[in-house]
Amino acid sequence: MQPEQGVIMKVISLKVQLIKSTVVISLLCALIGFIVICATVIHSNDEVFDELLDSNAHALLGDNKQAYPDIEHSLQYLNDEMDIEYQVYDNQGRLLSKTMHAPDAPYTAQFEHDYYDNVWQDGELWRVYTAYDQGLNRYVQIAQPWKQRLEYAWPIVANYAGLMVVLLIALAIGNAWSIRKNLVPLNRLTQEIDQKNLQNLSLITPPVVIRETKPLIVAINELFTRLMRAKDAQERFTADASHELRTPLSAVSMKLQLLQRKFADQPMLVDEVGRVRQDVLRATDLVESLLTLARLENDTTIGTFESVSVQALFDDVMVLVDGDIRHQSAKIMCVHEPDSVTEMTVMMDRRLMLIALRNLIDNALKYGGEHLQIYLMAKKQGDNLVLTVADDGVGVAQPDLARLGERFFRVLGSKKTGSGLGLSIVQKIAEHHHGHVSITTGEYSKGLAVAIYLPLAS
């Protein structure tokens, strides 16, 4: 069912939405975890380096000389590998010794024992530790740039980030597979509903039901039950109307014909009765058209499909319309593209297709104008056989062209009688054959061209 004009329907994919939501949540959790891990790694790394600064500062002050007999050489190694610099001051603030790249001025003015500080020096942020030996009256400031610490922490963070990316990719693939698998019952339910039509309204009983869709299935089954009741009522009405309307109208027409013969010596009365009889015949045609539409809509199995050649179909059509063509001094021409199309055979309901083609030719004769040339054409287009009835008549204005095929629609000003159901019946017959109808104008002069597309059996 198509949505009403002007109503905007937002179509979303449940599978895509689930995958998106799981990926977003996973990314958010991974980001939070990454931040926590980075902070933990950096903090642990800082503690290790702070302990290294502390132990080497006390070694410079002479603590644990037995443990650090070659402290100067060790600090030179640390200076080369980890950019660790130090300064030694007396209690008067005079510089006693330092590493080569350490500044002459103290890193920090806070000469306190066991004191850590972060200072900006030579365009870099440094971590500085200050220690004091009361017996030697010496201060030591030992420092390391923060970028050096981050360089040691970066490989750990990079490895974790790489592992996190791999896990996220695996999670995304796993989620997509899991969601797709778990949505299989919903996809099967969609396919089962899509296969339903007016002739197949049996209740839906899927082998596996998703709990969230169970109320929907119950509602759909209730709808199908109401539709089956309505369909049965409509079929009964169609059968009753076929008997109650068609038979009395036929009887009235026969009685009017008898009246015409009985009062043949009274021309005026015969003429009046004749006009009444024409009205009855139009009412009979209208009833027949309505019943035909009702049968086509309610039962797609009506009629018998058989293999029919294009040539045989056209021959039957020419026989049916021969009298009308000669009566209106019109001409009809059969056109095939290419000629071999006439030898093609198509599975169709011959009776219904003859009704469709005759309706199109009757419309052309009725509305096309005088001295009409009608073209009955057949051609193969892709996987379709296209049967077209075209004329070189007066045609139809573009605003009216779009409405052709609507029930009871007739172009104003035509001054022709009709029910406005002919093209509707043609469309229903085309749908009965799993085809469709295309209506164009201007192919031959200003005339109308109506094409029936019939799919060819593969």
N, C-alpha and C positions, 0 to 999 in steps of 0.2 A: 504494500500500500504506500502510495506516495504521500509525503507531507503536504498539508494545505499550503497554497501560495501565500507568501509573506511570513510563514513560520520558519524560523531558523533553527535547525536541529544540530546540536553539537555532538558529533560522533567521536567517541573515545574508545581506545583498545584497553580492555581490562588487563591483558597480558603485559602490554607496554607500560601501563601505569604501575603495575606491581613490580616490574623489573626496575623502573625508574625509582620508585620509592625505596626498594631494597638497596639499590646502588647508592642513592643519596645518603641513606642512613649509614650504610657501610663506610662510605667516604667520610662522613662526619665523625663516626666512631674512630676510624683510622687516623683522622687528623688530630683528634683529641689525644689518642694514644701516642701518636708521633710527638706531639708537643710534650706530653708527660715523660716519654722516654728520653727525648732530647734534654729536658730539664734535669732528669735523673742522671743521665750520662755526664752532662756538664758539671753538675754538682759533685758527683763522685770523682770526676777527673780533677776538679778544683781541690777537693780534700786531699787527694794523693799529692798534688803539687805543693799544696800548703804545708803538708808534713815534710816534703822534700826541702822546702825553703827553711822550715823550722830546724830540721836536723843539721843542715849545712851551716846555718847561722851560729848555732851553738858550737859546732866544730871549729868555726873561725875564732870563736871567743876562747877556745882552749878546752872546752868541755869534751870529755870522752876522747882524750888524745890517743889512748891506746886503740880505740875503735877507728879513729881517723888519723893515722900517722902521716898520711900524704894528702892532707886536705887541699893544699894549693893545687896540686896536680888534678885532684878530683874535680874541683870547681872549674878548672880550665876546661876539662872534658864536658862538664855540664854547660859551660858557657858556649862551647862550640855546638853541642847537640841541642840544647834547649834555650839558648839565649839568656841564661841566668847570669846576672851581673851583681856585684856586691861592692859596698864601701865600708871601710872601717874608720871610725872617728874616736878621738879621746874625749874625756868628759868636758873639755874646753871647746869641743866642736871642731877641732882641727882634723883634717883628712890625713890618715896614716897610710892607707893603702886602698887600692881599688883595682877592678879589672880594666882592661884596656878601653872598652867602649862605655864604661860607666861615666856619668857626668861628674864634674868637679863639685857641683853643689849637691846637697843632700836630696834624695828623692822626695822626702817628706820632712816637714819641720817638727813632726811629733816624734821626739826621742823618748819613747816609752818602751818598757820591757814587754816582750811578747805581744806586739801590736801589729795588726794587719791593716793595710790601707790600700785604696785604689787611687792612683794619681795619673795625671796626664803629663807625659814627658816626651819631648821631641816628636810631637805629633802622634803619639801612641798612648794607649791606656796600659798601665803597668800594675801588677799586683806586687805590693811591697810588704816585707816583714821586717820589723825592727826588734832587736834583742840587746840587752845590756848586761855586762858582767861587772858587778860591783867591785870585785877584787882587783880586776885589771883596769877598772875605770874606762872601759871601752864600750862603744856602741857599734853595732853592725846593722847595716841596711842591705838586705838582699832582695833582688827584684827580678821579675820575669814578665815579658809582655803578654797580654791576654791573647793576642792573635796566635802565639805559639801554643798556648793551651788549647785553643779552638782547633788548631791543626791536628792535634793528637786526638781530639774528640770527634773530628769530622769523619774519619773512616768508620767508626762505630755507627754514627748516625746514618752514613751513606749505606752501609750494609743493611741496617734496619729498614731504611727507606726502600731499598731494592726488594727486600723480602716482603715488605708491605705491599708493594706494587704487584708482585707475583701472587700473593694471597688474594688481593682484590680482584685480579683477573680471574683467578680460579673461583672465587666467590660469585662473580658476575656470571660466569659460564654455568656454574652449578645452580644458581638461582634461576637462570633462564631455562635450563633443562627441567628443574623441579616444577617451576610455574607452568611450563608448557605441558608437562605430564599431568599435573593436577587439574589443568583446565580441559583435559580431554573430554570428561563427561559434559562440560558446558558446550564444547564445540559439537559434540554429537547431538545434544539437545537442540542447538541452533539448526543443524542440518535436518533433524527430524521435523522441526517446525516449518522450515523452509520448503519441505516436500509436501506440506499439507495444502489442499485446495478444496473447493466446494464438493468435489466427489470423494474426498478422503479426509473425513473429519473424525477419524477414530481417536480415542483418547491416547495421550502420550504416556507411555510407561517405560521410561529408560531403566536399564539394568542397574545403573549407579546414579544416585541423586546427590548433588551437592546440597547440604543442609540449607544454605542461604537461598538456593533457587527453588526449594520445595514449595513455598507459598506461590511463586510465579507459576509453577507447573499446575498447581491446583486451580489457580485463576484461569489459566489457558484452557484446561480441560472443562471447566465450567462454561467458558465462552464457546468451546466447540460443541458442547451439549446444547446450548441455546441456538447455535447456528444450525445444527442438525434438525432441531424442531422447526426453526423458521424455514429451512429448505424443504422439509416434508410438507409444511403448510403451503409453501409456494407451488410445489409440484401438484398438490391436490387442487389448488386454485387454477393452475394451468390446464389440468385435465378437465375440470368442471367448466372452465371458460371455453375450452375447445368444443364442448358439447352444447353448452347453454347459449353461446353467442353465435357460433358459426352456423349451426343448424337452423335457428329461427331466421337469421338474415338470408340464408339461401332460400328458405320457404317464402319469405316476403318478396324476394326478387322474382321467383317463379310466378307468384300471384300477380305481381305488377306486369310481368310479361303477358300473362293471360288476359289481364285487363286491356293491354294495348291491342291484342288481337280481337277481343270482344267488341271494343269500341273503335275499330279501325276506321269507321265512317265518320268519326268526329276528330278531325286533325288536332284541334286545340287541346282536347282532353288527352289524346295520345301523346302530344308533346309534353304536357305537364306530367303525365305518368312517367314518361321517359326520363325527365329530369329527376324525379323522385327515385326512379330505379338506378340512375347513375350515382345518386347519393348513397343508396343502399350498397351498390357495388364498391364504392370507395370505403364505406364502413367495413365491408367484408374484407377488402384488401388490408385495411388497417389492422383488423383483428388477426388476419393471417400473418401479417408482419410481426405483430406483437407476440403471437404464439411462437413464431419461428425464433425470435430473439430469446424468448423465455426458454425454449428447448435448448438452444445453443449455450445459454448461460448455465443452465441447470444440469446438463448432461453432455459431457465432452465425448461420450461414447456413441452418440447417435450416428446413424448412417453406417455405411460399410466402406472401408478403405480398400482400394484395388489399384492395380497398375494400369494407368491410363496414358496413352500417347498424346502428345500435344496436338498432332494432326487430327486424331479422332475427337478430341475435346472441341477443337475449333469447328470441325464439321458439324457436330451436334449443335453448337451455338448458332451457326449460320442457318441451320434448319429452323431453330426456335424463333429467330428474329427476322426471318425472311419476309413474313407478311407485314410486319411493322415497318421494315426498311422500305418495301415497295409502296406501302400506304403513304409514307411521308416523303417519297421521292428522294430519299437519302441514299448514299453509297457507303459500302463497307469494304475495307481492304485488309487482307491478312498479310502481316509482315513478320519475317523470321530473321533473326540475326544470330548465327548464320543459318543457312537453309537446313543444315543437319539437325537443328533444334527440333524440327517437326518429328524427327524419328525418336526423340527422347521419350522415355516413359517415366511417369512420376506416380508415387503412391498418393492417392487422393480419394475423397468422397466425390464421385462424379456428379451426383445429383446436387449436392451443395455448391460445388464449383460452377455448375451450369447456372444455378440461381444467382451466384455472385456476378458472373460475367453478363448474364441477361439484365440484372439490375443496373449495371454500369452502362450497358448499351441503351437501356430504356431511359436512364437519366440523360444521356447524351442526346437522344432523340427528343426528349421532352424540353430540355433547357438549352440545347446547342444553337437553335435557330434554324432558318430555312436553308435548303440546298447544302445539307451537311455532309461532310466526308468523315467517316469514322474509321479509325485504324485499330485493328485487333493484332497486337504484337506479342511475340514471345522471344526471349533471349536468355542466355545463361550468363549470370553475373556472380562470379565467385562460387560459393556453395549454394546458390539460389537459382531457381527458375523464376523469371520475372514475367508475369502476364500483365499486359497493359492495354487498357482501352482509352484511346485518345481521340479527340475531335478537333476540327478547325473552326469551331463555333465562336460564340461571343465571349466565352470564358467567364471568369469570376474575379471580382475585385479582391485585392490582397486582404483587406480586413475580413471579408467573408470566407476567404480561402482557409484561414486558420480555424474556422468554426465548422467547416464541412465534416461530416461524420458525427456531429452531435445529434442526439436524438431529437426529432421533431423540428430541427432547424431547417428552414428554407429561405433562400435568398429572396429578399423583398423585391417586388416589382417584376417578378418572373411571370405573373399572371397564369401560372400553371398549377393544376391540382396535384396533390401528392401528400403522402403522410410524413415525409421528412425522416423516414426510417431506412431508406434503401442503402445508403452508405454505411449506416450502423450495422446492418445485416452483413454487408460485405466485410467489414472489419471483424465481426465475430466469426465469420466463416474462415477468414485468414488465420485468426487466432486458433480456431479449431484444428487447422493444419499446421500449427506451430510457426506461422508466418506473421507478416504484418503488411500494412497498406501505406503507400506513399502517394500524396496528392500534390501535383504541381500544375502550373499553368504556363502558357507561352511556348510550349514545345512545338505546336503546330499553330501558327498565327497566334490568336489570343485564346485558343481553345484549352480545354481541361484535359489532363492526363492522370488517370488513376492506375497505379501499379500494385499488383499483388505479388509479394515476395514469398515463394514457397521453398523451404529448405529441401535440398536434394539428399536422398539417403546416401550415407558414406559407404 
